[in-house]
Amino acid sequence: MSKAAPPQVALRAPDDVMQLARMGASFPTRLSFLRTILRWLAQDGSKVERTVWNINEDGFGHAVYQVALGGYDYALIAVSSELEPEQRTDRVIAEAWDAAFVLFDGVPTAEDIARVCQMAPLQEAGRFTEKELVLSRANKSVRLFAHIVDCLRNGEQPDRQVIRNTGYLMRTTAVYGNGKFGIADRSCIADRPGLGGPFAAEMLIVWLIRGFTHDLVEHLGGAELDRDLKRHLGIGNSTGLGMAPFLVSHPELMNNWVMARETALARVRALTGISTAESEMLKLLANAAKTHLDEWTVPDPEAQSEIEQLKQDWADLTGQLDAILDQSQPIDELIRISQVFSVACQELTVSLVLEPFGHLVDSLTTSMASRREKALDPRMSVPDLIRLSKELCSWATEANFENTSESARFWYISEAKLEPRIGRRYEETGADLERPLDTARQIKFMLQSLRTWDGDLAGFLRSFPVHRDAVLRVQRLSEYPYAEIRGNLICETCRPIDMLRFKLAFFGASKFDPKSDLWTRITLAQGAPLFDELDKVGDWWLAALPS
Amino acid sequence: MKVSLAELQAYGRLAVRGLGLPSAQAEAFCKALEHLGAAEVDWSEMEQVFAPVDCAANHDFRSDFRVLRDAPAALDIVLCRNQPVQLGDVDCIGLLQLYAREIEQAFSISIEVARTDDGVELIPTEGRPRNTIPPVRIELPAMCYERLTKLASRMYVPETDASRLAGAGAGLTDND
C-alpha cells in the first residue's frame, strides 16, 4: 500500500513563481542537486580514496580519487597543468586551463588514466568515450591560491577574511555531461542509484574537484589547512549564457524542479504547529543566513545594493520569528509576512523553511528528473488550444511585438568555438540564425495565425509547420504549469543573469557575484562536508566562516 | 566515427535548421533519433536526406529531405484519423520508422511503415508500441558526419569584434 502524501496548501501560482525577476532571486535549498548527491553518498556510507597522486613540486601532474555509490565505482581523474596568465579566461573561447577533470565510470586502468590525461586538457578539442561521464575544467583563483600556499609555507594559516572574500581555490568554467564530445549519454547512468537525479553526476564531480583543490594547495604549501578554513573553501564556477537556452529547451525538467520545490513549500506551509526543536532550528538557521549575508559582498554596486536591502529585510523579518513561530500555522504565517519584503527576502524565506523538514520534503527529489517528454497532441480542438493559450500565456499574448524593444535581442551560437551569445537584432547581423528562445513571440504569432484558421489542428500544423513548437508549449503548460519562463526572452530588458541564477540555485550555488547581465561567478559546496565528513551531511545550508 | 546520441542529436538539430526547416521539425528529428538503438539504420538514407543543397536559392523542398518537414504532419493525421497516410515521393522508410516509434511510445499505439509503389505508407495497426532502448554508442559513417556538421555550421554566426567583446560574459583574461 502506498503511503499518503503529506497535507499541503495550494501551490504558488506559476505566473508569479516563473517571473524572471523572481527566478533571478533564487537561493539554494535542501532539494538542490549538490545537497541531494551528498545525502546519497552519506546514506550509502561512501568513502573517497585518493588512489593516485602523481603531482610534482610545482603542482603539475595528475591525481585519481575513487568513490563508490549505489554499487558502482566512479573515479575523478584530475590533470593539473601550467598555464600562462594571458591564457587564463573564464570564457568558452579559452583553449587552456589550470586543471582538467573527468568523472570516470569504474576503476580506471593505467591505460585509461593515460588516455584521459592526454585528452582532458584538450576539453572540447578532445575525444572521449562512454567510460567518461562528465568532463570539466577549472582555473585557479590566482590571488587566493598564492596567498594560501605562501601562508602554509611560512607555517601560518591563511587570513580568514581573504578566504571569505573569495571562498574557493579554483572555479570551473564548464562542467559537461550528457554525451558532450563523446562522453556517456545521460541515459547510461539515469537508472543508477544516486546518479538518476538531475545533474547528479555533475555535482558529484564538482564536490570531488573541490577536494582535489584542497589537496593541491596543501601539497604546494607543505602543511595542512585548518579544517574549518578548508570546509569554507568551496568550488567556484563562472557561468555564462550557455545555461539559459537549456531552460527553454528542457521545459518539463524545469517544471519538475520547480514543482518539487513548490510542493515542498506547500507541505511545510500546511504544518499546524511545529516542535520546539524545529522552531529552534529555524531560528538558528535564520541567524546563520544573516552571517552568510554579512559575508556576501560583491563588486557590482547594483548587486551589492540589493544584498544590503536583503540584509535589512532579513533582519526585520527574522526579528519577528519568535512571535510568528507561535502561530497555529507558523510556516504559512512566516511566508505570508515575508511577502511585504523584497523578492530576494521572500525567496530566502522559502529556502529557510524547507531546511528543518527533510522528512517531509527530501523524497520529492526523486521526482525532479524527466524521462519521456510530452508529445504534441494534434487531436486537440482549435478552440481548446486558443482557450488554453489565453488562459495560460498572457505573458506572451500581451507583448507587443510591433514595438522593436520587444524583439531587440537574439540568441545565437557564435562560430568562435560555438560560444553561446546574445546580440542586438536591429544593430548586428546574424538574427536570421537565431536560436528559438523567442517563446513568447512564437505563441503570439501562432495565435495570430489561428485567428483566421477554420480547419482542425492537424491541418493547421500541416499548413504552418513553423507553429508546431508554440502549439506544443501551450499544450504542455496545461500539465506542467512551471514549464515556461513567464517572460519575453528577446526583449530589451531581459536579463539573462536571472535565468543563470535560477538554474545555479537549483544546483546548490550561493554567493552569486554577477559581473554583468550576461555572466556570474558563484560558489558551490562552501561549508559542505569534506571527504571524511560525510556523516555531517545535514549540517550545511548557507555557509559562513566565523571570525 | 563513434558518437554519443546527444552528439548526434546536437548535430542533427542544427543540420535540420541549416536546411531551412523550423525548430519543431529539428526537435522531431532528434526525438526520432532516440529510437536508433531499436532499429536497423540505413545510413545512406541519412546521407541522402542531408545532402548539400542551397536552401537560400531553393525553397521548393527536394523530395530527399521533405521527410524531415512532412513526417510530423503525416503522423499527426495518422493519429487524428486512425487511417493510413501516404507520403508520396519519399523513400526513407528507415527514418520514418524512427519517427513512427516516437509517436507509438508517446500515444501507446502501433504504426506500421510500408513501402508502396510511389512512396511510403504509415498504417495504424492493432498492437502495442515497441520498446526502445537508447543507443549507448552510434557508429556514424564519415560521410554522414561530414554532411551533418556542414549543415549545422550554417547556423553559426560569424564572429565580429563587437560580438567577441559584448556577446558573452567574462573577460578575455581572468587572473584575479
Interface residues (C-beta under 8 A of the other chain):
Chain A: P85 E86 R88 T89 D90 R91 V92 I93 T129 E130 N139 S141 V142 R143 T173 N178 G179 K180 F181 G182 I183 A184 D185 R186 S187 C188 S238 G240 L241 R372 E373 K374 A375 L376 D377 P378 R379 Y412 I413 S414 E415 A416 L418 E419 P420 R421 I422 G423 E428 T429 G430 L433 P436 D456 L457 A458 L461 R462 P465 V466 R468 D469 L472 K515 S516 L518 W519 T520
Chain B: K2 V3 S4 L5 A6 E7 L14 L21 P22 S23 A24 Q25 E27 A28 K31 R69 P72 A73 D76 I77 L79 C80 E102 I103 Q105 A106 F107 P134 V136 R137 S153 R154 M155 Y156 V157 P158 E159 T160 A162 S163 R164 G167 A168 G169 A170 G171 L172 T173 D174 N175 D176
